[in-house]
Amino acid sequence: MIATVKNLIVMPGLFILVPAIAAAGVTGFAVAGQRKGELIDKKKKRMPFIGANGILVLLPAAIYLDHLAAGGNFDTVFYLVQALELIAGSVNLTLMSLNIRDGLKMSGRLRRLNQTVA
């Protein structure tokens, strides 16, 4: 069952997720355009780390874990790489959530949500 999940993460998961994240980054930079400000600066600083983390840690980890799982190698290395993948994924999820929050603030939608609750 673990091998099946790991394989599904690689195929078709990565072929859907990687272009989706890249598209989000490209559209984010395009929408930002020439805008200036603290929120834009924060978002722009986070994006290279998100991309590097994805390409240098998450992508190879997913492929390697799929390879190990396909061979039934659920040893210490498997669990160490799995832990690294979970940590890197949590970092990326946190950074992407911060970018979404800042994007909502910039659009004024977050303010409106907060005002309706209050």
Secondary structure, 3 states (H helix, E strand, C coil): CHHHHHHHHHHHHHHHHHHHHHHHHHHHHHHHCCCCCHHHHHHHHHHHHHHHHHHHHHHHHHHHHHHHHHCCCCCHHHHHHHHHHHHHHHHHHHHHHHHHHHHHHHHCHHHHHHHHHC
